[in-house]
């Protein structure tokens, strides 16, 4: 999307563009700068240009920023997903190591968040941070974010222990908010082969494999795709053959449940109950996973 130019006391911000790759390579190619990132440092300017192009294509909206009076780009900040009214948005930032410690990341992030909350009307922003990245955690806390949860996320660099910080529209406006009593519910399915089960959820239903641990895998988690849809999902745990196959999971499908059902069938999903409108007002199809667990796709008819 086209992002407006923003100004702070010390910084300017404008929409990320392909020509910013050279300046951003100073950070993206720096091993220390990328130490806690979800991808390894880039090895060339061409590789950085590819990362920038991917950010422009996939992310909801990123700005680059620099000091007033200079055109040099020092870092980037913005929304990974969900930049829309009422949405749950992912958020991130990065900056050259030489400029750490000056408060620039907080200043730039606060300007971007103001656009998200005040102008766009997002409902909340979420920061997924490596658990050992204390600098980034301090930035999130200075922005008023609260620690919401923890997760082991599956990235290109491998399983990554992460903390999730969040900021709601009510918190942004300074309203009193009670801390949540629950973050969510995660069903656990006993399966004989964790890898095969996770790949079934990915290939048949289009879920994202969040992480897989052990060799052979002992546990995995699958979550709705795109991954920023939230922490809801299904945990898969290795069990003996006699214990597997007795679970039931309901998946609330999107508007086009017919296409999702056909995708599952085309991918080899075993149909236990065909797609149809039920007397209780839902349109549903019930599948069996390779272990015999029941997976029901459902939405209001």
C-alpha positions as a printed NumPy array, in Angstrom:
array([[  0.   ,   0.   ,   0.   ],
       [  1.047,   3.613,  -0.423],
       [  2.301,   4.861,   2.928],
       [  2.361,   8.538,   3.875],
       [  5.605,  10.308,   4.737],
       [  5.9  ,  10.805,   8.503],
       [  7.959,  13.199,  10.623],
       [  9.183,  13.024,  14.216],
       [ 11.355,  15.385,  16.222],
       [ 14.563,  13.805,  14.896],
       [ 13.525,  11.504,  12.064],
       [ 11.765,  11.29 ,   8.71 ],
       [  9.916,   8.167,   7.539],
       [  8.796,   7.183,   4.026],
       [  7.581,   4.026,   2.341],
       [ 10.134,   1.259,   1.719],
       [ 11.388,   1.152,  -1.895],
       [ 13.71 ,  -1.121,  -3.88 ],
       [ 16.402,   1.579,  -4.033],
       [ 16.748,   1.365,  -0.246],
       [ 18.507,  -2.005,  -0.495],
       [ 22.017,  -0.487,  -0.532],
       [ 21.499,   1.456,   2.706],
       [ 19.636,  -1.413,   4.396],
       [ 22.421,  -3.846,   3.456],
       [ 24.559,  -2.208,   6.152],
       [ 22.174,  -3.746,   8.703],
       [ 20.942,  -6.827,   6.822],
       [ 24.506,  -7.944,   6.054],
       [ 25.739,  -7.385,   9.628],
       [ 25.904, -10.653,  11.603],
       [ 25.637,  -8.862,  14.96 ],
       [ 22.7  ,  -6.768,  13.747],
       [ 20.897,  -9.896,  12.546],
       [ 21.892, -12.053,  15.505],
       [ 18.33 , -12.427,  16.805],
       [ 16.549, -12.086,  13.455],
       [ 14.383, -14.791,  11.865],
       [ 16.755, -15.101,   8.887],
       [ 20.566, -15.204,   8.603],
       [ 22.5  , -12.093,   7.471],
       [ 22.514, -11.507,   3.734],
       [ 25.743, -12.335,   1.913],
       [ 25.505,  -9.788,  -0.899],
       [ 23.729,  -6.632,  -1.981],
       [ 21.742,  -8.688,  -4.507],
       [ 20.481, -10.932,  -1.692],
       [ 19.47 ,  -7.878,   0.347],
       [ 17.646,  -6.504,  -2.695],
       [ 15.695,  -9.754,  -2.847],
       [ 14.759,  -9.474,   0.834],
       [ 13.585,  -5.875,   0.307],
       [ 11.525,  -6.882,  -2.733],
       [  9.931,  -9.678,  -0.69 ],
       [  9.096,  -7.253,   2.135],
       [  7.436,  -4.857,  -0.308],
       [  5.408,  -7.651,  -1.891],
       [  4.412,  -9.611,   1.228],
       [  4.288,  -7.191,   4.157],
       [  1.391,  -4.872,   4.928],
       [  3.473,  -1.705,   5.021],
       [  7.05 ,  -0.793,   5.946],
       [  8.704,   2.595,   6.242],
       [ 12.419,   3.35 ,   6.119],
       [ 13.716,   6.109,   8.352],
       [ 16.687,   8.433,   8.726],
       [ 17.84 ,  11.55 ,  10.503],
       [ 16.373,  14.948,   9.649],
       [ 18.717,  16.706,   7.244],
       [ 20.163,  13.482,   5.793],
       [ 18.835,  11.192,   3.054],
       [ 20.706,   8.148,   4.377],
       [ 18.433,   5.259,   5.443],
       [ 19.282,   3.986,   8.932],
       [ 16.598,   1.354,   9.409],
       [ 13.079,   0.134,   8.751],
       [  9.88 ,  -0.146,  10.771],
       [  6.332,  -1.205,  10.03 ],
       [  3.568,  -3.74 ,   9.782],
       [  4.228,  -7.331,   8.761],
       [  0.501,  -8.018,   8.381],
       [ -2.963,  -6.794,   9.286],
       [ -2.743,  -3.094,   8.436],
       [ -6.522,  -2.609,   8.15 ],
       [ -9.349,  -1.235,  10.274],
       [-10.134,  -3.548,  13.187],
       [ -7.267,  -5.883,  12.314],
       [ -4.685,  -7.716,  14.421],
       [ -1.361,  -6.456,  13.009],
       [  2.134,  -7.879,  13.167],
       [  4.888,  -5.311,  13.703],
       [  8.679,  -5.208,  13.387],
       [ 11.764,  -3.001,  13.132],
       [ 15.486,  -3.061,  12.475],
       [ 18.347,  -0.548,  12.416],
       [ 22.079,  -0.161,  11.769],
       [ 24.203,  -1.13 ,  14.748],
       [ 26.147,   2.18 ,  14.734],
       [ 22.935,   4.011,  15.687],
       [ 21.77 ,   1.735,  18.499],
       [ 21.181,   3.331,  21.868],
       [ 19.852,   6.68 ,  20.598],
       [ 16.138,   5.886,  20.902],
       [ 15.611,   6.018,  17.142],
       [ 13.844,   2.635,  16.937],
       [ 11.312,   3.698,  19.588],
       [ 10.789,   7.087,  17.926],
       [ 10.247,   5.602,  14.457],
       [  8.049,   2.772,  15.773],
       [  5.86 ,   5.201,  17.724],
       [  5.222,   7.217,  14.536],
       [  4.326,   4.069,  12.565],
       [  2.056,   2.791,  15.338],
       [  0.301,   6.167,  15.508],
       [ -0.564,   5.772,  11.828],
       [ -1.805,   2.236,  12.439],
       [ -3.95 ,   3.017,  15.483],
       [ -5.03 ,   6.626,  14.84 ],
       [ -5.324,   6.755,  11.047],
       [ -5.983,   3.166,   9.955],
       [ -7.85 ,   1.96 ,  13.05 ],
       [ -6.081,  -1.331,  13.765],
       [ -7.304,  -3.113,  16.899],
       [ -3.953,  -4.379,  18.142],
       [ -0.294,  -4.784,  17.204],
       [  1.873,  -7.774,  18.035],
       [  5.669,  -8.101,  18.259],
       [  7.294, -11.552,  17.971],
       [ 10.797, -11.235,  19.457],
       [ 13.614, -13.717,  20.044],
       [ 13.592, -14.466,  23.772],
       [ 17.253, -13.402,  24.111],
       [ 16.911, -10.144,  22.156],
       [ 16.857,  -7.86 ,  25.191],
       [ 17.291,  -4.674,  23.127],
       [ 14.19 ,  -5.387,  21.08 ],
       [ 12.235,  -6.35 ,  24.19 ],
       [ 13.148,  -2.975,  25.749],
       [ 11.885,  -1.203,  22.618],
       [  8.547,  -3.033,  22.862],
       [  8.222,  -2.196,  26.551],
       [  9.045,   1.494,  25.966],
       [  6.228,   1.544,  23.402],
       [  3.81 ,   0.373,  26.105],
       [  3.521,  -3.251,  24.971],
       [  2.704,  -6.021,  27.447],
       [  4.14 ,  -9.525,  27.365],
       [  1.316, -11.799,  26.195],
       [  2.776, -15.219,  25.524],
       [  5.755, -17.381,  24.602],
       [  6.267, -19.66 ,  21.613],
       [  8.818, -21.878,  19.889],
       [  8.665, -20.734,  16.267],
       [ 10.003, -22.552,  13.212],
       [ 12.094, -20.176,  11.08 ],
       [ 14.738, -20.583,   8.39 ],
       [ 17.404, -20.468,  11.119],
       [ 15.683, -23.29 ,  13.033],
       [ 13.401, -23.538,  16.108],
       [ 13.423, -20.103,  17.766],
       [ 12.295, -19.424,  21.362],
       [ 10.219, -16.257,  21.155],
       [  8.234, -13.913,  23.356],
       [  5.088, -12.197,  22.101],
       [  4.418,  -8.611,  23.132],
       [  1.138,  -6.891,  22.339],
       [ -0.41 ,  -3.434,  22.278],
       [ -4.163,  -2.861,  21.907],
       [ -6.008,   0.205,  20.681],
       [ -7.291,   0.759,  24.24 ],
       [ -3.758,   0.704,  25.628],
       [ -2.559,   3.038,  22.877],
       [ -5.273,   5.532,  23.874],
       [ -4.227,   5.256,  27.514],
       [ -7.381,   3.479,  28.678],
       [ -7.255,   1.127,  31.643],
       [ -7.094,  -2.477,  30.44 ],
       [ -7.212,  -5.59 ,  32.615],
       [ -4.551,  -8.182,  31.746],
       [ -5.966, -11.217,  29.902],
       [ -6.709, -14.293,  32.004],
       [ -6.187, -16.644,  29.042],
       [ -4.187, -16.473,  25.819],
       [ -6.018, -19.272,  24.041],
       [ -6.636, -23.029,  23.937],
       [ -4.499, -25.511,  22.035],
       [ -5.8  , -29.068,  21.458],
       [ -3.241, -31.88 ,  21.392],
       [ -3.617, -34.826,  19.021],
       [ -1.722, -38.086,  19.712],
       [ -0.211, -39.32 ,  16.432],
       [  2.096, -42.148,  15.435],
       [  4.285, -40.107,  13.053],
       [  4.584, -36.417,  13.932],
       [  6.25 , -35.425,  10.657],
       [  3.644, -37.202,   8.52 ],
       [  0.807, -35.709,  10.585],
       [  2.2  , -32.158,  10.311],
       [  2.676, -32.542,   6.564],
       [ -0.935, -33.784,   6.269],
       [ -2.213, -30.615,   7.96 ],
       [ -0.003, -28.545,   5.651],
       [ -0.694, -30.327,   2.367],
       [ -4.367, -31.265,   2.832],
       [ -5.699, -28.306,   4.827],
       [ -3.182, -25.552,   4.006],
       [ -1.949, -24.996,   7.578],
       [  1.538, -23.671,   8.412],
       [  4.018, -25.834,  10.355],
       [  5.004, -23.525,  13.213],
       [  7.673, -25.813,  14.65 ],
       [  8.779, -29.429,  14.791],
       [ 11.057, -30.723,  17.552],
       [ 13.185, -33.864,  17.809],
       [ 14.628, -36.394,  15.372],
       [ 12.486, -38.268,  14.737],
       [ 10.022, -35.481,  15.646],
       [  8.306, -35.893,  19.013],
       [  6.076, -32.842,  18.887],
       [  4.962, -30.243,  16.315],
       [  2.489, -27.429,  16.034],
       [  0.405, -26.422,  13.022],
       [ -1.308, -23.031,  12.856],
       [ -3.573, -21.274,  10.356],
       [ -1.807, -19.821,   7.345],
       [ -0.659, -17.041,   7.094],
       [  1.132, -17.563,  10.398],
       [  0.212, -14.093,  11.692],
       [ -3.403, -15.219,  11.939],
       [ -2.636, -15.847,  15.617],
       [ -1.465, -18.494,  18.029],
       [ -4.435, -20.821,  17.587],
       [ -3.62 , -24.193,  16.127],
       [ -3.123, -27.88 ,  16.896],
       [ -0.259, -29.556,  18.72 ],
       [  0.796, -32.981,  17.438],
       [  2.419, -35.323,  19.947],
       [  4.043, -38.688,  19.226],
       [  2.169, -41.617,  20.787],
       [  2.013, -45.377,  20.547],
       [ -0.211, -46.772,  17.819],
       [ -2.827, -47.897,  20.34 ],
       [ -3.159, -44.333,  21.7  ],
       [ -3.391, -42.513,  18.384],
       [ -6.508, -41.867,  16.346],
       [ -9.081, -40.951,  18.995],
       [ -8.97 , -37.133,  18.733],
       [-11.448, -34.63 ,  17.331],
       [-10.67 , -31.132,  16.018],
       [-13.039, -28.478,  14.67 ],
       [-11.608, -26.016,  12.153],
       [-13.678, -22.882,  11.557],
       [-13.3  , -22.394,   7.824],
       [-13.362, -19.191,   5.787],
       [-16.221, -18.124,   3.503],
       [-15.248, -20.469,   0.654],
       [-15.479, -23.765,   2.518],
       [-16.376, -25.551,  -0.727],
       [-12.974, -24.71 ,  -2.252],
       [-11.186, -25.722,   0.937],
       [-13.056, -29.032,   1.007],
       [-12.193, -29.69 ,  -2.635],
       [ -8.542, -28.855,  -1.96 ],
       [ -8.524, -31.417,   0.858],
       [-10.104, -34.077,  -1.334],
       [ -7.72 , -33.359,  -4.23 ],
       [ -4.772, -33.679,  -1.83 ],
       [ -5.91 , -37.137,  -0.772],
       [ -7.856, -36.305,   2.361],
       [-10.061, -39.203,   3.513],
       [-13.693, -38.064,   3.705],
       [-15.657, -39.48 ,   6.642],
       [-18.761, -37.297,   6.203],
       [-19.275, -35.488,   2.849],
       [-19.649, -31.716,   2.63 ],
       [-23.19 , -30.534,   3.243],
       [-25.528, -28.241,   5.183],
       [-26.41 , -29.627,   8.592],
       [-29.697, -29.227,  10.515],
       [-27.836, -27.226,  13.195],
       [-27.127, -24.439,  10.708],
       [-23.54 , -25.286,   9.712],
       [-21.975, -26.331,   6.412],
       [-19.415, -29.027,   7.208],
       [-17.168, -31.779,   5.959],
       [-15.481, -34.332,   8.206],
       [-12.092, -35.812,   7.324],
       [ -9.89 , -38.489,   8.857],
       [ -6.179, -37.796,   9.234],
       [ -3.626, -40.61 ,   8.675],
       [ -4.042, -41.719,  12.32 ],
       [ -7.83 , -41.779,  12.15 ],
       [ -8.427, -38.559,  14.094],
       [-11.558, -36.637,  13.116],
       [-11.016, -33.182,  11.58 ],
       [-14.239, -31.283,  10.858],
       [-14.211, -28.165,   8.664],
       [-17.19 , -26.005,   9.549],
       [-18.781, -22.614,   8.898],
       [-22.294, -21.131,   9.162],
       [-24.503, -22.269,   6.293]])
